[in-house]
Every structure is written in C-alpha cells, then in structure tokens.
Amino acid sequence: MRALWTVLFKELIENARDRRTLLSALVIGPLGGPLLFGVMINLTLERGRERAEQALELPVAGRSAAPNLVAFLEREGVKISELPGGAAAAADAVRQRKARIVLVIPDEYGAQLRAGEPAGVKLYTDTSDTSASGDRSRAEALLRGYGGQIAAWRLQARGLSPLLMQPVAVDEVDVSTPAARALALLGMLSYFIVFATLMGGLYVAIDTTAGERERGSLEPLLTLPVPRRALVYGKVLASGVYMALSLLLNLAAFAVSLRFVRLDTVGMALNLGPAVALGIFAVMLPFVLVGSSLMTIVASFTRSYREAQSWLAAVLLVPTLPIIFASLYQVPSRTDLMWVPSLSQHLLIQSLLRGEELSPLHVALSVGATLAIGALLARIAVRLYEREKILG
Amino acid sequence: MIVIDSLAKRFGAVEAVREVSLEAADARVTGLLGPNGAGKSTTLRLLYGALRPDRGRALVDGLDVATQPRAALARLGVLPHNAGVYPLLTARENIRYFGALHGMAGRALERRIDELGELLELGAILERRTKGFSQGERLKVALARALVHNPQNVVLDEPTNGLDVLATRNLRELIRRLRDAGHCLLFSSHVMQEVSALCDEIVIVAHGRVVARGTPEALRAQVPGGSLEDAFVAALDAGTA
C-alpha cells in the first residue's frame, strides 16, 4: 500500500513538470470543448436571429429605370444602394464578394412594363457563396411579390379576380426552431466532457507505461521488491488524478462560458450552476477509473511513445461513440443502458442539465457498473505487467 | 552470496540459456564474460526475477527468487543493461523514489542519498534534474539508485557500456570498494580487459552454457602463452565444438 502511494506521488510530481501533460490536462482538455461548444451554439442561435432581424442590403444598377419597384422594395425595408456601371459592374461586385446579390434593371424595363410584356430584371448572385443564399431567397421572394401585385392590378383592371392566379396556396411551416437546434447541440455537451476527461490523463498514461519502457527505467523498477499491482495501481491512479483535474476545470470552464451564450433569447434555460457542475463531476468520477485503466492497458501494449500516442488517439474515440449515437438518435434515459460506461454518464448528465430529478436506481447502476468495469480493466493492466513480455 | 543453479530459458525456438550454474561469493567480484548473445543478460534477468526460468533456480543469500521474490530482491541491488533514469526528476528524487519503494523514508533515506552522493562523487548534480546528464552521470545516478538500500548483493549488467575512460575507471574503483566492504558483486561484460582487471572469479559463457570458470590466473594457466585472451578464445572454441 505504501508503495502504491510512492508511485502515485512520484508520477504526479514528474508529470506536473511535463509540459505535454500540463497542456493537455490544464488547457486543451478543459478549454477546447467549451470554446468550440460556445462558438457552435452561438452560431446556431445567431443564424436564426440574423435572418429575421437584419435589413436586406440590395445594390441596384439602373434604379432610375424602375422608380416604382425601388419604392416598393424600400417600403419592404430593403436598404437600396446605387451601383453605377451596369451589368459588368454588377457581376464584378458579386464575384469579388463586395455584394452578395445585385439587382440590375435594364433601360428597356419601363417600356416592356408599359407594353405588358414580361419586364426583365437581372439578379446577380454567386450560388457557390452559401452565405448569400438567405439574401437571394429574400430578394427573389420580394421581386415575386412585386410581380404578383402588378399581375393582380392588371387582372382587376380587366374585371377578373386576382385569386384566379393562385389555384394552390402553399404555406410553409418550419418547425425547426433555434431552440430545438440548440437542444440537439446540448446533447453534445457530455461528449466534450468525456473527451476533456480522457485528454487529462492521456499523456500521463503514455508516460508512465510506454514512456517508462522507452526510457529504460521500467526494468530497474521491476527489480524492486514491490508487488506489480502496487506499481500499476499507482500509475492508473496518477492518470486518474490528472483526468479528474481536467474534468473539474472543464466543468468550471463550461459553467462560465455558457453564461455568455444567450440561450434565454430562444426561450431555453440551461441548468449549469455550481450544484449541477458538482453533480456532473460526481457522476463522471467512476468513469475516470475506466478511462485511466483502459489507456494504461492500451499504452502498455505499444512498443514506443509514438505508437502509444497513435493508439490512444483511437481509444479517445471509443467512449465517445455511444454518446454520439445517443445524442443523434435522442436516446432516452433507460435502466438497461445504465450498465454501459460513458453512455450512462451521458444520459445522467443530460438529465442534470435539463434540471430533472435523477433516479437513484440509475445513479447506483451507473456508478456500480462503471466502477466494476474500471476495476476489471485495472486488474487486466496488472496482469499485463506480471507478464515477462512487458519489458519488450 | 548468489547461487545460480542450472538455469535454462527458451524464447520460442531460441534457447537463450541452456544451462548456467555459478556461485558468486561475498567479498568477491565475479565476472560473467561472454560474446554478445551468449546469454549473459538473460541469465541476470532470470536472477533478478524479470524473467521466469524454464528450469533451475537462482538463490540470493539462500532465498529462492522464484518462491520468495520480495525477500530475495530486497537483498539485491540491480543495474540492468542500459538502465534509464527519470529526466524530469532530480538525481536525488530519482534515488529517493527507489529508496521509498524499498521501504526507506525520512532522515535515514536522505542521509543515505548524501552518502551515495559522496561515494559516487555526484556533487552538485545531485540536486539537478537528470535531463541533459552525460552517459557517465546518468550511470552514477542509476547506480546510486541500485545501491540505495545498501544491498549485500550487487548485480551489474554491462555497466561500462558507453562510458569514457575516466568514468570506467571510477566505476572499477567503486566495485573494488564495495567488494572490500564485504559485498557480493556479479557483473557481466563482453570486454575481456575489463573483466581481467577487476574480477576475482571469471565465468565464461557461450551459447547459453558455462564453458570455463576460475580465477584469472587459473584460466591463463590453461593455455600456452598464458594470455587471458587466448584462454577466452580457447574456451569459446571448446564450447562450440
């Protein structure tokens, strides 16, 4: 038991001096997720808001040829600006992304309109510019609306009902609200939490196993009168401590950064105060044992530091896969899923974030099953170190 | 005192050690001499428990390494081949780690580290991180680490590998001092001069077997001309024949 503490403290101190460990446990792991998540969720919220709120900007070439059309657009709140130079200038402006769309009104527009022929206007746009698609469809809708109005007047002037023009009335009902999109994103929150937790112990797990062998310090260590399990448990716990640290910082960073996300503007309340953050920490702690044991096992199989790095990058994905599926398919919290590490944590975290009461049975199953699997993995790691082959 | 009794070890199709027996007495330096691949390192690894023998046994002060590993290893100080140190720890921390794993602690441990620092002439580097140490400095730290619990028996696997002349000389002196203090020393080498300069007893191994043994004088007397090199080559020839 004393040997275990000796190994644990030595690995903690040694890794505290390792820049790679500190970077992954204190910076990349904890902060990467909140940053990315904050940007993602803000973009989702912004996109919805922008479209409705911002006035459409429309540069027009040849506006003097169609004063009524321009007046109509201005009444609809479009910001019209004059673009001199005709069609060539319009194409250039769009191509150089100075404008997303440009309306070009030819000189013969007025004559065509008076003669009752289709009066041609040109809407310059670049369909490869995805950011212009919103502006384009708004402008098209407005121009269609203006055309519809003129058509209605012409029919009325001939004594016909304008409704003849509308045999089918299509009304689009968009049920995807920004709030719903944000909710789907929140499902990814636990993905980032699991990722940050694993990142925290990644380099410690490599350093204490593959790194130790590569440096040639493993063999001297194994000549000591110390049971192998004390050495391995010490190493697993050292990764675990860094994982817990990374997890804690990650939750703090999320709690702070999500204050700047205006979820209330879309009628959503996100429940991530100190109490919920601590709850998530407690729910995640058993998973730390699974993660650190798993990484220790995989890193022990590899022949070098670099090989361990590539393998562990793959291992990082394994516990996050169930979460991705669960959040894509919106899997509800179920008792039979509480046996699965990472998935059960994800489901419990979702409940905590929604402010729901946790089922004691679910918590007990998640904690018990995760700890049991973690202990089994740690035991396997010990068996690996009891083999002769561990020296490579 | 170390007794190796008919050890054998096979890796797949390769018989690394066919049959090696030897005795290394207290207050003596015993050299395990042999060409590369003769089975020296495997024999020593079987002795210090890193490998399990297919046959035979190894005793440290009468304790069987296979059945009483912890008691046997506690009486053994080991410097494995190309032993590495922890670069982010200071020399003292490196030594302290092993001392603590041997169950030492507190003032007694620190005093022992100071003692080793003097014995190995570590000087100021004792408090420096070992990153950037020379090969000789790293070896000193690894050696101090192996000696921290003041073991009666000391096993060194090719300790002079990669050392310059001065460092080799210092190491030789240290080995003699440990012998004079009554320790049992067993070390392996493929360099004959080194073994002849240092050993009270030489065991020559080739192809996993002991092909000759005796004091340097006795081995020299076996060949006309009386050079140890001739004796070494003659023993190897006899072993392969």
Interface residues (C-beta under 8 A of the other chain):
Chain A: R2 A3 T6 V7 K10 I13 E14 R17 D18 R215 G216 S217 E219 P220 L221 L222 T223 L224 P225 V226 P227 E388 L391
Chain B: Y48 G49 A50 L51 R52 P69 R70 A71 A72 L73 A74 L76 V78 L79 P80 H81 N82 A83 G84 V85 Y86 P87 L88 L89 E93 Y97 F98 A100 L101 H102 G103 R129 A142 R145 A146
